[in-house]
């Protein structure tokens, strides 16, 4: 039986970099991996992109209505046995897709390593992350630091360089929208004391 792992952290905690390294480690030992990510993550299109400049093409791009297990099984049929499924930006998965990740781990016997954010810029949990926190065999926090040097746990959104605390849950970082990982004290200072 495989296990479902959820590795979460604030922005810049190295989630995508660690995923790319995990894929390399498996493949260095001649073990096949599949890499997946939600299609809503338009950054890098069909590629996992690390802030350090590393990248890797994904094997499965999941739209919100896609049954993750069916797509996984079709990929296995096409490519042969798989030793691990790696999922980037797992916070954007639907709860049903996360349930499929558990089925892949337990029923198909393939370890699933899911990487993502726990909460959005308003400190509200993403639906995919909530489900992962509920059913993953192992939950690990990847840590990073705030501008003040303290442990970062929140993600602050900036639009044209200004902090914002209202808006749609999903806005992929790019030219106009960026994010900064922050500790609770700095987040509260910039948000005027509000948490959502």
C-alpha positions as CSV (number, residue, x, y, z in Angstrom):
1,X,0.0,0.0,0.0
2,X,1.2,3.5,-0.9
3,X,0.7,6.5,1.2
4,X,-0.6,10.0,0.5
5,X,1.7,12.8,1.7
6,X,0.9,16.5,1.9
7,X,3.8,18.8,2.0
8,X,2.7,22.4,2.5
9,X,4.4,25.7,3.1
10,X,4.1,29.4,2.5
11,X,5.2,30.9,-0.8
12,X,9.0,30.5,-1.4
13,X,9.3,27.5,0.9
14,X,10.7,25.4,-2.0
15,X,7.7,23.2,-2.7
16,X,8.2,23.0,-6.5
17,X,12.0,22.7,-6.2
18,X,11.6,19.8,-3.8
19,X,9.1,18.1,-6.1
20,X,11.5,18.4,-9.0
21,X,14.3,17.0,-6.8
22,X,12.1,14.1,-5.7
23,X,11.3,13.3,-9.4
24,X,15.1,13.3,-10.1
25,X,15.8,11.0,-7.2
26,X,13.3,8.4,-8.3
27,X,14.4,8.5,-11.9
28,X,18.1,8.3,-10.9
29,X,17.2,4.9,-9.5
30,X,15.3,3.9,-12.8
31,X,11.9,4.3,-11.2
32,X,9.1,5.9,-13.2
33,X,7.3,9.0,-11.8
34,X,4.3,10.9,-13.1
35,X,4.1,14.6,-12.4
36,X,0.7,16.3,-12.2
37,X,-0.7,19.8,-11.5
38,X,-4.0,21.5,-11.8
39,X,-4.6,23.3,-15.1
40,X,-5.7,26.5,-13.2
41,X,-2.0,27.0,-12.4
42,X,-1.2,28.9,-15.6
43,X,2.3,29.8,-14.5
44,X,4.5,27.7,-16.7
45,X,1.6,26.3,-18.7
46,X,2.2,22.5,-18.7
47,X,5.4,22.8,-16.7
48,X,6.3,22.9,-12.9
49,X,8.4,26.0,-12.5
50,X,10.6,26.5,-9.4
51,X,11.5,30.0,-8.3
52,X,15.1,28.9,-8.4
53,X,14.7,28.5,-12.2
54,X,14.4,24.7,-12.3
55,X,11.4,23.3,-14.3
56,X,9.9,20.0,-15.4
57,X,7.1,19.2,-17.8
58,X,4.0,17.7,-16.3
59,X,2.5,14.4,-17.4
60,X,-1.0,15.1,-16.2
61,X,-2.8,18.5,-16.3
62,X,-6.0,18.3,-14.3
63,X,-9.0,20.5,-15.0
64,X,-11.4,20.9,-12.0
65,X,-13.9,18.3,-13.3
66,X,-11.2,15.7,-14.2
67,X,-11.3,12.4,-12.3
68,X,-7.6,12.2,-11.2
69,X,-7.6,8.5,-10.7
70,X,-8.9,7.7,-14.2
71,X,-6.3,10.0,-15.8
72,X,-3.6,8.4,-13.7
73,X,-4.6,4.9,-14.7
74,X,-4.7,5.9,-18.4
75,X,-1.2,7.3,-18.1
76,X,0.0,4.1,-16.4
77,X,-1.6,2.1,-19.2
78,X,0.3,4.3,-21.7
79,X,3.7,4.6,-20.0
80,X,3.9,1.4,-17.9
81,X,4.2,0.9,-14.1
82,X,4.7,4.1,-12.0
83,X,6.6,4.2,-8.7
84,X,5.3,7.6,-7.5
85,X,2.8,10.3,-8.4
86,X,4.1,13.9,-7.7
87,X,1.5,16.7,-7.6
88,X,2.4,20.4,-7.6
89,X,0.0,23.2,-6.5
90,X,-2.3,20.7,-4.8
91,X,-4.3,23.4,-3.1
92,X,-6.0,24.0,-6.4
93,X,-7.4,20.4,-6.6
94,X,-11.0,19.7,-5.8
95,X,-11.8,17.6,-2.8
96,X,-12.9,14.8,-5.1
97,X,-9.6,14.9,-6.9
98,X,-7.8,14.7,-3.5
99,X,-10.0,11.7,-2.6
100,X,-8.7,10.1,-5.9
101,X,-5.1,10.7,-4.7
102,X,-5.8,8.7,-1.6
103,X,-7.4,5.9,-3.8
104,X,-4.2,5.9,-6.0
105,X,-2.0,5.5,-3.0
106,X,-4.1,2.9,-1.2
107,X,-5.9,0.9,-3.9
108,X,-3.3,1.3,-6.7
109,X,-0.3,1.0,-4.3
110,X,1.5,4.1,-5.6
111,X,2.9,6.7,-3.2
112,X,1.5,10.2,-3.9
113,X,3.4,13.3,-2.8
114,X,1.3,16.4,-3.0
115,X,2.8,19.9,-2.6
116,X,0.9,23.1,-2.0
117,X,-0.2,26.0,0.0
118,X,-2.3,25.6,3.1
119,X,-4.1,29.0,3.0
120,X,-4.7,31.8,0.6
121,X,-3.8,35.5,1.0
122,X,-6.9,36.0,3.2
123,X,-5.7,33.2,5.6
124,X,-8.5,31.0,4.4
125,X,-7.8,27.3,3.7
126,X,-8.0,26.1,0.1
127,X,-10.6,23.4,-0.5
128,X,-7.9,21.0,-1.8
129,X,-5.7,21.7,1.1
130,X,-8.5,21.2,3.6
131,X,-9.2,17.7,2.2
132,X,-5.5,16.9,2.1
133,X,-5.1,17.9,5.8
134,X,-8.1,15.7,6.6
135,X,-7.1,12.5,4.8
136,X,-3.3,12.4,4.1
137,X,-1.3,9.8,5.8
138,X,1.5,12.3,6.5
139,X,1.4,16.1,6.6
140,X,4.7,18.0,6.6
141,X,5.3,21.7,6.8
142,X,8.0,23.1,4.6
143,X,9.4,26.3,6.2
144,X,10.5,29.6,5.0
145,X,11.2,33.0,6.6
146,X,9.5,36.4,6.6
147,X,11.2,39.6,5.7
148,X,11.8,40.1,9.5
149,X,13.5,36.7,9.8
150,X,10.7,35.0,11.7
151,X,9.0,31.8,10.4
152,X,6.6,32.7,7.6
153,X,3.1,31.1,7.7
154,X,0.9,33.4,5.6
155,X,0.9,34.6,2.0
156,X,0.3,38.3,1.4
157,X,-0.9,39.3,-2.1
158,X,0.4,42.4,-3.8
159,X,-1.1,44.1,-6.8
160,X,1.2,46.5,-8.5
161,X,3.4,46.5,-5.3
162,X,0.5,47.3,-2.9
163,X,-0.8,44.8,-0.3
164,X,-4.4,43.7,-0.8
165,X,-6.6,41.6,1.5
166,X,-9.7,41.2,-0.6
167,X,-10.4,39.5,-3.9
168,X,-10.8,36.2,-5.6
169,X,-9.1,33.3,-3.9
170,X,-7.0,32.4,-7.0
171,X,-4.8,34.9,-8.8
172,X,-1.7,33.3,-10.3
173,X,1.4,35.3,-9.6
174,X,3.0,37.1,-12.5
175,X,3.4,40.7,-13.7
176,X,0.6,42.5,-11.8
177,X,0.0,40.0,-8.9
178,X,2.8,38.8,-6.7
179,X,3.0,37.2,-3.3
180,X,5.2,37.6,-0.2
181,X,5.5,35.0,2.6
182,X,5.0,36.6,6.0
183,X,5.0,35.8,9.7
184,X,1.8,36.4,11.7
185,X,3.1,39.7,13.2
186,X,4.0,41.2,9.8
187,X,0.8,40.0,8.2
188,X,-1.3,41.6,10.9
189,X,0.7,44.8,10.7
190,X,0.2,45.1,6.9
191,X,-3.5,44.0,7.1
192,X,-4.4,46.4,9.8
193,X,-5.0,43.5,12.2
194,X,-7.5,41.6,10.0
195,X,-7.2,37.9,9.3
196,X,-9.8,37.6,6.5
